[in-house]
Amino acid sequence: MAKLKKDDLSKLGHKINQLKKRISRTEISGNTSKVAFRTMRINKIKKQINEILAKKKRK
């Protein structure tokens, strides 16, 4: 997986949407082994977005 730049908010949001789609597809198929990992990744990306927004507000 390619590293995302911290300033690309739209790409980070797109990545969250991709992970959400994967979670919904795995829940339909019944293979829920990676759902916890994906939700952890979503939370990590959301924290990055909040940090970026906080830095932009300070400036």
PyMOL Python script that loads the backbone (N, CA, C, O; Angstrom):
from pymol import cmd

cmd.read_pdbstr("""\
ATOM      1  N   MET A   1       0.836  -1.177   0.000  1.00  0.00           N
ATOM      2  CA  MET A   1       0.000   0.000   0.000  1.00  0.00           C
ATOM      3  C   MET A   1       0.882   1.242   0.000  1.00  0.00           C
ATOM      4  O   MET A   1       1.862   1.301   0.743  1.00  0.00           O
ATOM      5  N   ALA A   2       0.556   2.214  -0.805  1.00  0.00           N
ATOM      6  CA  ALA A   2       1.344   3.435  -0.901  1.00  0.00           C
ATOM      7  C   ALA A   2       1.076   4.337   0.287  1.00  0.00           C
ATOM      8  O   ALA A   2      -0.037   4.392   0.811  1.00  0.00           O
ATOM      9  N   LYS A   3       2.101   5.033   0.697  1.00  0.00           N
ATOM     10  CA  LYS A   3       1.938   5.991   1.802  1.00  0.00           C
ATOM     11  C   LYS A   3       1.200   7.217   1.284  1.00  0.00           C
ATOM     12  O   LYS A   3       1.459   7.688   0.177  1.00  0.00           O
ATOM     13  N   LEU A   4       0.293   7.720   2.085  1.00  0.00           N
ATOM     14  CA  LEU A   4      -0.448   8.913   1.713  1.00  0.00           C
ATOM     15  C   LEU A   4       0.223  10.133   2.319  1.00  0.00           C
ATOM     16  O   LEU A   4       0.706  10.090   3.451  1.00  0.00           O
ATOM     17  N   LYS A   5       0.251  11.209   1.567  1.00  0.00           N
ATOM     18  CA  LYS A   5       0.786  12.459   2.113  1.00  0.00           C
ATOM     19  C   LYS A   5      -0.200  13.011   3.130  1.00  0.00           C
ATOM     20  O   LYS A   5      -1.411  12.825   3.007  1.00  0.00           O
ATOM     21  N   LYS A   6       0.327  13.683   4.122  1.00  0.00           N
ATOM     22  CA  LYS A   6      -0.536  14.159   5.196  1.00  0.00           C
ATOM     23  C   LYS A   6      -1.441  15.299   4.763  1.00  0.00           C
ATOM     24  O   LYS A   6      -2.457  15.552   5.410  1.00  0.00           O
ATOM     25  N   ASP A   7      -1.099  15.992   3.689  1.00  0.00           N
ATOM     26  CA  ASP A   7      -1.899  17.144   3.279  1.00  0.00           C
ATOM     27  C   ASP A   7      -3.042  16.796   2.336  1.00  0.00           C
ATOM     28  O   ASP A   7      -3.821  17.676   1.970  1.00  0.00           O
ATOM     29  N   ASP A   8      -3.160  15.555   1.939  1.00  0.00           N
ATOM     30  CA  ASP A   8      -4.202  15.152   0.994  1.00  0.00           C
ATOM     31  C   ASP A   8      -5.454  14.704   1.738  1.00  0.00           C
ATOM     32  O   ASP A   8      -5.663  13.509   1.947  1.00  0.00           O
ATOM     33  N   LEU A   9      -6.286  15.666   2.137  1.00  0.00           N
ATOM     34  CA  LEU A   9      -7.503  15.327   2.884  1.00  0.00           C
ATOM     35  C   LEU A   9      -8.477  14.532   2.034  1.00  0.00           C
ATOM     36  O   LEU A   9      -9.122  13.607   2.529  1.00  0.00           O
ATOM     37  N   SER A  10      -8.590  14.883   0.759  1.00  0.00           N
ATOM     38  CA  SER A  10      -9.548  14.170  -0.093  1.00  0.00           C
ATOM     39  C   SER A  10      -9.131  12.717  -0.281  1.00  0.00           C
ATOM     40  O   SER A  10      -9.981  11.827  -0.330  1.00  0.00           O
ATOM     41  N   LYS A  11      -7.827  12.473  -0.386  1.00  0.00           N
ATOM     42  CA  LYS A  11      -7.365  11.095  -0.550  1.00  0.00           C
ATOM     43  C   LYS A  11      -7.571  10.299   0.729  1.00  0.00           C
ATOM     44  O   LYS A  11      -7.888   9.111   0.682  1.00  0.00           O
ATOM     45  N   LEU A  12      -7.390  10.954   1.876  1.00  0.00           N
ATOM     46  CA  LEU A  12      -7.614  10.258   3.145  1.00  0.00           C
ATOM     47  C   LEU A  12      -9.086   9.897   3.297  1.00  0.00           C
ATOM     48  O   LEU A  12      -9.411   8.801   3.753  1.00  0.00           O
ATOM     49  N   GLY A  13      -9.986  10.818   2.915  1.00  0.00           N
ATOM     50  CA  GLY A  13     -11.414  10.523   2.960  1.00  0.00           C
ATOM     51  C   GLY A  13     -11.789   9.401   2.017  1.00  0.00           C
ATOM     52  O   GLY A  13     -12.638   8.570   2.337  1.00  0.00           O
ATOM     53  N   HIS A  14     -11.154   9.376   0.848  1.00  0.00           N
ATOM     54  CA  HIS A  14     -11.403   8.304  -0.123  1.00  0.00           C
ATOM     55  C   HIS A  14     -10.966   6.961   0.448  1.00  0.00           C
ATOM     56  O   HIS A  14     -11.635   5.949   0.244  1.00  0.00           O
ATOM     57  N   LYS A  15      -9.845   6.951   1.163  1.00  0.00           N
ATOM     58  CA  LYS A  15      -9.344   5.709   1.753  1.00  0.00           C
ATOM     59  C   LYS A  15     -10.315   5.201   2.816  1.00  0.00           C
ATOM     60  O   LYS A  15     -10.541   3.995   2.919  1.00  0.00           O
ATOM     61  N   ILE A  16     -10.887   6.103   3.603  1.00  0.00           N
ATOM     62  CA  ILE A  16     -11.878   5.703   4.604  1.00  0.00           C
ATOM     63  C   ILE A  16     -13.079   5.058   3.924  1.00  0.00           C
ATOM     64  O   ILE A  16     -13.578   4.031   4.384  1.00  0.00           O
ATOM     65  N   ASN A  17     -13.540   5.654   2.836  1.00  0.00           N
ATOM     66  CA  ASN A  17     -14.685   5.099   2.114  1.00  0.00           C
ATOM     67  C   ASN A  17     -14.372   3.728   1.536  1.00  0.00           C
ATOM     68  O   ASN A  17     -15.227   2.843   1.543  1.00  0.00           O
ATOM     69  N   GLN A  18     -13.144   3.541   1.030  1.00  0.00           N
ATOM     70  CA  GLN A  18     -12.756   2.229   0.515  1.00  0.00           C
ATOM     71  C   GLN A  18     -12.805   1.181   1.614  1.00  0.00           C
ATOM     72  O   GLN A  18     -13.313   0.079   1.406  1.00  0.00           O
ATOM     73  N   LEU A  19     -12.278   1.522   2.785  1.00  0.00           N
ATOM     74  CA  LEU A  19     -12.261   0.571   3.889  1.00  0.00           C
ATOM     75  C   LEU A  19     -13.675   0.236   4.358  1.00  0.00           C
ATOM     76  O   LEU A  19     -13.967  -0.912   4.695  1.00  0.00           O
ATOM     77  N   LYS A  20     -14.556   1.246   4.379  1.00  0.00           N
ATOM     78  CA  LYS A  20     -15.946   1.001   4.765  1.00  0.00           C
ATOM     79  C   LYS A  20     -16.633   0.049   3.785  1.00  0.00           C
ATOM     80  O   LYS A  20     -17.400  -0.822   4.196  1.00  0.00           O
ATOM     81  N   LYS A  21     -16.357   0.215   2.492  1.00  0.00           N
ATOM     82  CA  LYS A  21     -16.934  -0.677   1.489  1.00  0.00           C
ATOM     83  C   LYS A  21     -16.443  -2.100   1.679  1.00  0.00           C
ATOM     84  O   LYS A  21     -17.217  -3.048   1.555  1.00  0.00           O
ATOM     85  N   ARG A  22     -15.147  -2.256   1.982  1.00  0.00           N
ATOM     86  CA  ARG A  22     -14.604  -3.591   2.210  1.00  0.00           C
ATOM     87  C   ARG A  22     -15.245  -4.247   3.428  1.00  0.00           C
ATOM     88  O   ARG A  22     -15.527  -5.445   3.423  1.00  0.00           O
ATOM     89  N   ILE A  23     -15.474  -3.447   4.476  1.00  0.00           N
ATOM     90  CA  ILE A  23     -16.114  -3.985   5.680  1.00  0.00           C
ATOM     91  C   ILE A  23     -17.517  -4.476   5.354  1.00  0.00           C
ATOM     92  O   ILE A  23     -17.908  -5.565   5.773  1.00  0.00           O
ATOM     93  N   SER A  24     -18.281  -3.675   4.605  1.00  0.00           N
ATOM     94  CA  SER A  24     -19.652  -4.077   4.291  1.00  0.00           C
ATOM     95  C   SER A  24     -19.672  -5.328   3.412  1.00  0.00           C
ATOM     96  O   SER A  24     -20.539  -6.187   3.573  1.00  0.00           O
ATOM     97  N   ARG A  25     -18.718  -5.431   2.482  1.00  0.00           N
ATOM     98  CA  ARG A  25     -18.674  -6.617   1.623  1.00  0.00           C
ATOM     99  C   ARG A  25     -18.302  -7.870   2.410  1.00  0.00           C
ATOM    100  O   ARG A  25     -18.846  -8.945   2.158  1.00  0.00           O
ATOM    101  N   THR A  26     -17.377  -7.736   3.366  1.00  0.00           N
ATOM    102  CA  THR A  26     -16.971  -8.915   4.139  1.00  0.00           C
ATOM    103  C   THR A  26     -18.068  -9.338   5.097  1.00  0.00           C
ATOM    104  O   THR A  26     -18.212 -10.528   5.380  1.00  0.00           O
ATOM    105  N   GLU A  27     -18.849  -8.384   5.606  1.00  0.00           N
ATOM    106  CA  GLU A  27     -19.953  -8.760   6.487  1.00  0.00           C
ATOM    107  C   GLU A  27     -21.030  -9.512   5.720  1.00  0.00           C
ATOM    108  O   GLU A  27     -21.677 -10.403   6.269  1.00  0.00           O
ATOM    109  N   ILE A  28     -21.224  -9.161   4.465  1.00  0.00           N
ATOM    110  CA  ILE A  28     -22.204  -9.871   3.632  1.00  0.00           C
ATOM    111  C   ILE A  28     -21.725 -11.292   3.356  1.00  0.00           C
ATOM    112  O   ILE A  28     -22.506 -12.241   3.425  1.00  0.00           O
ATOM    113  N   SER A  29     -20.435 -11.434   3.043  1.00  0.00           N
ATOM    114  CA  SER A  29     -19.908 -12.756   2.716  1.00  0.00           C
ATOM    115  C   SER A  29     -19.693 -13.620   3.952  1.00  0.00           C
ATOM    116  O   SER A  29     -19.616 -14.844   3.846  1.00  0.00           O
ATOM    117  N   GLY A  30     -19.596 -12.994   5.125  1.00  0.00           N
ATOM    118  CA  GLY A  30     -19.438 -13.762   6.354  1.00  0.00           C
ATOM    119  C   GLY A  30     -18.000 -13.892   6.816  1.00  0.00           C
ATOM    120  O   GLY A  30     -17.746 -14.484   7.865  1.00  0.00           O
ATOM    121  N   ASN A  31     -17.053 -13.354   6.059  1.00  0.00           N
ATOM    122  CA  ASN A  31     -15.641 -13.442   6.426  1.00  0.00           C
ATOM    123  C   ASN A  31     -15.262 -12.189   7.227  1.00  0.00           C
ATOM    124  O   ASN A  31     -14.820 -11.189   6.661  1.00  0.00           O
ATOM    125  N   THR A  32     -15.439 -12.260   8.528  1.00  0.00           N
ATOM    126  CA  THR A  32     -15.229 -11.072   9.360  1.00  0.00           C
ATOM    127  C   THR A  32     -13.888 -11.087  10.072  1.00  0.00           C
ATOM    128  O   THR A  32     -13.751 -10.458  11.122  1.00  0.00           O
ATOM    129  N   SER A  33     -12.903 -11.779   9.540  1.00  0.00           N
ATOM    130  CA  SER A  33     -11.620 -11.880  10.228  1.00  0.00           C
ATOM    131  C   SER A  33     -10.837 -10.568  10.217  1.00  0.00           C
ATOM    132  O   SER A  33     -10.087 -10.300  11.156  1.00  0.00           O
ATOM    133  N   LYS A  34     -10.990  -9.755   9.189  1.00  0.00           N
ATOM    134  CA  LYS A  34     -10.203  -8.524   9.094  1.00  0.00           C
ATOM    135  C   LYS A  34     -11.006  -7.261   9.409  1.00  0.00           C
ATOM    136  O   LYS A  34     -10.500  -6.153   9.231  1.00  0.00           O
ATOM    137  N   VAL A  35     -12.226  -7.406   9.864  1.00  0.00           N
ATOM    138  CA  VAL A  35     -13.062  -6.239  10.118  1.00  0.00           C
ATOM    139  C   VAL A  35     -12.484  -5.385  11.239  1.00  0.00           C
ATOM    140  O   VAL A  35     -12.492  -4.158  11.140  1.00  0.00           O
ATOM    141  N   ALA A  36     -11.989  -6.002  12.289  1.00  0.00           N
ATOM    142  CA  ALA A  36     -11.427  -5.246  13.411  1.00  0.00           C
ATOM    143  C   ALA A  36     -10.210  -4.449  12.973  1.00  0.00           C
ATOM    144  O   ALA A  36     -10.042  -3.299  13.378  1.00  0.00           O
ATOM    145  N   PHE A  37      -9.363  -5.047  12.152  1.00  0.00           N
ATOM    146  CA  PHE A  37      -8.178  -4.355  11.655  1.00  0.00           C
ATOM    147  C   PHE A  37      -8.571  -3.165  10.794  1.00  0.00           C
ATOM    148  O   PHE A  37      -7.970  -2.095  10.895  1.00  0.00           O
ATOM    149  N   ARG A  38      -9.569  -3.348   9.953  1.00  0.00           N
ATOM    150  CA  ARG A  38      -9.991  -2.255   9.062  1.00  0.00           C
ATOM    151  C   ARG A  38     -10.626  -1.117   9.850  1.00  0.00           C
ATOM    152  O   ARG A  38     -10.409   0.049   9.524  1.00  0.00           O
ATOM    153  N   THR A  39     -11.409  -1.434  10.883  1.00  0.00           N
ATOM    154  CA  THR A  39     -11.982  -0.362  11.694  1.00  0.00           C
ATOM    155  C   THR A  39     -10.882   0.386  12.440  1.00  0.00           C
ATOM    156  O   THR A  39     -10.986   1.595  12.644  1.00  0.00           O
ATOM    157  N   MET A  40      -9.821  -0.328  12.854  1.00  0.00           N
ATOM    158  CA  MET A  40      -8.697   0.323  13.500  1.00  0.00           C
ATOM    159  C   MET A  40      -8.014   1.286  12.517  1.00  0.00           C
ATOM    160  O   MET A  40      -7.633   2.393  12.895  1.00  0.00           O
ATOM    161  N   ARG A  41      -7.863   0.859  11.260  1.00  0.00           N
ATOM    162  CA  ARG A  41      -7.250   1.724  10.246  1.00  0.00           C
ATOM    163  C   ARG A  41      -8.103   2.955   9.993  1.00  0.00           C
ATOM    164  O   ARG A  41      -7.569   4.051   9.816  1.00  0.00           O
ATOM    165  N   ILE A  42      -9.441   2.790   9.972  1.00  0.00           N
ATOM    166  CA  ILE A  42     -10.336   3.930   9.767  1.00  0.00           C
ATOM    167  C   ILE A  42     -10.145   4.937  10.889  1.00  0.00           C
ATOM    168  O   ILE A  42     -10.055   6.138  10.635  1.00  0.00           O
ATOM    169  N   ASN A  43     -10.084   4.458  12.136  1.00  0.00           N
ATOM    170  CA  ASN A  43      -9.893   5.361  13.270  1.00  0.00           C
ATOM    171  C   ASN A  43      -8.550   6.075  13.193  1.00  0.00           C
ATOM    172  O   ASN A  43      -8.454   7.250  13.546  1.00  0.00           O
ATOM    173  N   LYS A  44      -7.517   5.381  12.739  1.00  0.00           N
ATOM    174  CA  LYS A  44      -6.191   5.972  12.607  1.00  0.00           C
ATOM    175  C   LYS A  44      -6.209   7.093  11.567  1.00  0.00           C
ATOM    176  O   LYS A  44      -5.619   8.150  11.788  1.00  0.00           O
ATOM    177  N   ILE A  45      -6.872   6.873  10.448  1.00  0.00           N
ATOM    178  CA  ILE A  45      -6.958   7.890   9.395  1.00  0.00           C
ATOM    179  C   ILE A  45      -7.772   9.085   9.877  1.00  0.00           C
ATOM    180  O   ILE A  45      -7.442  10.227   9.559  1.00  0.00           O
ATOM    181  N   LYS A  46      -8.838   8.830  10.647  1.00  0.00           N
ATOM    182  CA  LYS A  46      -9.640   9.930  11.185  1.00  0.00           C
ATOM    183  C   LYS A  46      -8.822  10.792  12.132  1.00  0.00           C
ATOM    184  O   LYS A  46      -8.974  12.013  12.144  1.00  0.00           O
ATOM    185  N   LYS A  47      -7.957  10.171  12.925  1.00  0.00           N
ATOM    186  CA  LYS A  47      -7.072  10.930  13.811  1.00  0.00           C
ATOM    187  C   LYS A  47      -6.127  11.807  13.002  1.00  0.00           C
ATOM    188  O   LYS A  47      -5.885  12.957  13.368  1.00  0.00           O
ATOM    189  N   GLN A  48      -5.587  11.273  11.897  1.00  0.00           N
ATOM    190  CA  GLN A  48      -4.717  12.060  11.024  1.00  0.00           C
ATOM    191  C   GLN A  48      -5.455  13.274  10.481  1.00  0.00           C
ATOM    192  O   GLN A  48      -4.907  14.376  10.458  1.00  0.00           O
ATOM    193  N   ILE A  49      -6.687  13.079  10.046  1.00  0.00           N
ATOM    194  CA  ILE A  49      -7.478  14.175   9.488  1.00  0.00           C
ATOM    195  C   ILE A  49      -7.708  15.246  10.548  1.00  0.00           C
ATOM    196  O   ILE A  49      -7.587  16.437  10.264  1.00  0.00           O
ATOM    197  N   ASN A  50      -8.041  14.825  11.777  1.00  0.00           N
ATOM    198  CA  ASN A  50      -8.260  15.794  12.847  1.00  0.00           C
ATOM    199  C   ASN A  50      -6.994  16.580  13.165  1.00  0.00           C
ATOM    200  O   ASN A  50      -7.067  17.777  13.440  1.00  0.00           O
ATOM    201  N   GLU A  51      -5.832  15.924  13.134  1.00  0.00           N
ATOM    202  CA  GLU A  51      -4.568  16.622  13.370  1.00  0.00           C
ATOM    203  C   GLU A  51      -4.299  17.656  12.282  1.00  0.00           C
ATOM    204  O   GLU A  51      -3.868  18.773  12.571  1.00  0.00           O
ATOM    205  N   ILE A  52      -4.553  17.283  11.037  1.00  0.00           N
ATOM    206  CA  ILE A  52      -4.325  18.206   9.919  1.00  0.00           C
ATOM    207  C   ILE A  52      -5.229  19.427  10.046  1.00  0.00           C
ATOM    208  O   ILE A  52      -4.782  20.557   9.850  1.00  0.00           O
ATOM    209  N   LEU A  53      -6.495  19.201  10.372  1.00  0.00           N
ATOM    210  CA  LEU A  53      -7.446  20.306  10.520  1.00  0.00           C
ATOM    211  C   LEU A  53      -7.071  21.202  11.683  1.00  0.00           C
ATOM    212  O   LEU A  53      -7.226  22.420  11.601  1.00  0.00           O
ATOM    213  N   ALA A  54      -6.578  20.614  12.770  1.00  0.00           N
ATOM    214  CA  ALA A  54      -6.164  21.413  13.917  1.00  0.00           C
ATOM    215  C   ALA A  54      -4.957  22.299  13.562  1.00  0.00           C
ATOM    216  O   ALA A  54      -4.882  23.455  13.977  1.00  0.00           O
ATOM    217  N   LYS A  55      -4.024  21.742  12.796  1.00  0.00           N
ATOM    218  CA  LYS A  55      -2.858  22.532  12.374  1.00  0.00           C
ATOM    219  C   LYS A  55      -3.269  23.685  11.471  1.00  0.00           C
ATOM    220  O   LYS A  55      -2.732  24.788  11.570  1.00  0.00           O
ATOM    221  N   LYS A  56      -4.237  23.416  10.579  1.00  0.00           N
ATOM    222  CA  LYS A  56      -4.681  24.470   9.667  1.00  0.00           C
ATOM    223  C   LYS A  56      -5.416  25.587  10.410  1.00  0.00           C
ATOM    224  O   LYS A  56      -5.326  26.752  10.022  1.00  0.00           O
ATOM    225  N   LYS A  57      -6.142  25.240  11.477  1.00  0.00           N
ATOM    226  CA  LYS A  57      -6.851  26.265  12.250  1.00  0.00           C
ATOM    227  C   LYS A  57      -5.888  27.144  13.033  1.00  0.00           C
ATOM    228  O   LYS A  57      -6.150  28.331  13.227  1.00  0.00           O
ATOM    229  N   ARG A  58      -4.761  26.565  13.491  1.00  0.00           N
ATOM    230  CA  ARG A  58      -3.775  27.327  14.248  1.00  0.00           C
ATOM    231  C   ARG A  58      -3.107  28.388  13.400  1.00  0.00           C
ATOM    232  O   ARG A  58      -2.743  29.449  13.907  1.00  0.00           O
ATOM    233  N   LYS A  59      -2.939  28.115  12.115  1.00  0.00           N
ATOM    234  CA  LYS A  59      -2.219  29.057  11.243  1.00  0.00           C
ATOM    235  C   LYS A  59      -2.999  30.271  10.902  1.00  0.00           C
ATOM    236  O   LYS A  59      -2.508  31.137  10.178  1.00  0.00           O
TER     237      LYS A  59
END
""", "prot")
cmd.dss("prot")
cmd.show_as("cartoon", "prot")
cmd.util.cbc("prot")
cmd.orient("prot")
